[in-house]
Amino acid sequence: MGFASRIGFLGWVFLRFSLELLIAYQQSDCPPE
């Protein structure tokens, strides 16, 4: 039970991290040179 919940938590954290990264990337239209 604890192992499964830990996997789910890690997946959720990874999902939110990638989401924040995507938003930050889309907000800056041109990549910094």
PyRosetta script that sets phi, psi and omega in degrees:
from pyrosetta import init, pose_from_sequence

init()
pose = pose_from_sequence("MGFASRIGFLGWVFLRFSLELLIAYQQSDCPPE")
pose.set_psi(1, -50.2)
pose.set_omega(1, -178.8)
pose.set_phi(2, -63.0)
pose.set_psi(2, -37.3)
pose.set_omega(2, -178.9)
pose.set_phi(3, -65.0)
pose.set_psi(3, -45.0)
pose.set_omega(3, -178.7)
pose.set_phi(4, -63.6)
pose.set_psi(4, -41.7)
pose.set_omega(4, -179.4)
pose.set_phi(5, -67.1)
pose.set_psi(5, -34.2)
pose.set_omega(5, 178.7)
pose.set_phi(6, -65.9)
pose.set_psi(6, -41.8)
pose.set_omega(6, 178.3)
pose.set_phi(7, -62.5)
pose.set_psi(7, -42.9)
pose.set_omega(7, 179.9)
pose.set_phi(8, -63.8)
pose.set_psi(8, -40.5)
pose.set_omega(8, -179.8)
pose.set_phi(9, -64.8)
pose.set_psi(9, -44.3)
pose.set_omega(9, 179.5)
pose.set_phi(10, -62.4)
pose.set_psi(10, -41.3)
pose.set_omega(10, 178.5)
pose.set_phi(11, -61.9)
pose.set_psi(11, -41.1)
pose.set_omega(11, -179.3)
pose.set_phi(12, -66.2)
pose.set_psi(12, -42.9)
pose.set_omega(12, 179.0)
pose.set_phi(13, -62.7)
pose.set_psi(13, -43.2)
pose.set_omega(13, -179.7)
pose.set_phi(14, -63.3)
pose.set_psi(14, -39.7)
pose.set_omega(14, 179.9)
pose.set_phi(15, -63.1)
pose.set_psi(15, -46.0)
pose.set_omega(15, -179.1)
pose.set_phi(16, -66.4)
pose.set_psi(16, -37.8)
pose.set_omega(16, 179.7)
pose.set_phi(17, -63.1)
pose.set_psi(17, -45.6)
pose.set_omega(17, -179.8)
pose.set_phi(18, -66.6)
pose.set_psi(18, -33.8)
pose.set_omega(18, 178.7)
pose.set_phi(19, -65.5)
pose.set_psi(19, -46.2)
pose.set_omega(19, 178.9)
pose.set_phi(20, -61.7)
pose.set_psi(20, -40.5)
pose.set_omega(20, 179.8)
pose.set_phi(21, -63.1)
pose.set_psi(21, -43.0)
pose.set_omega(21, -179.6)
pose.set_phi(22, -63.2)
pose.set_psi(22, -43.7)
pose.set_omega(22, 179.8)
pose.set_phi(23, -63.0)
pose.set_psi(23, -45.4)
pose.set_omega(23, -179.8)
pose.set_phi(24, -63.2)
pose.set_psi(24, -37.1)
pose.set_omega(24, -179.1)
pose.set_phi(25, -69.6)
pose.set_psi(25, -38.6)
pose.set_omega(25, -179.0)
pose.set_phi(26, -73.5)
pose.set_psi(26, -29.8)
pose.set_omega(26, -179.1)
pose.set_phi(27, -68.1)
pose.set_psi(27, -35.7)
pose.set_omega(27, 177.0)
pose.set_phi(28, -94.8)
pose.set_psi(28, 97.0)
pose.set_omega(28, -174.6)
pose.set_phi(29, -59.1)
pose.set_psi(29, -51.3)
pose.set_omega(29, -179.0)
pose.set_phi(30, -99.7)
pose.set_psi(30, 128.8)
pose.set_omega(30, 179.3)
pose.set_phi(31, -64.9)
pose.set_psi(31, 141.5)
pose.set_omega(31, -179.5)
pose.set_phi(32, -62.1)
pose.set_psi(32, 129.3)
pose.set_omega(32, 179.9)
pose.set_phi(33, -81.4)
pose.dump_pdb("model.pdb")
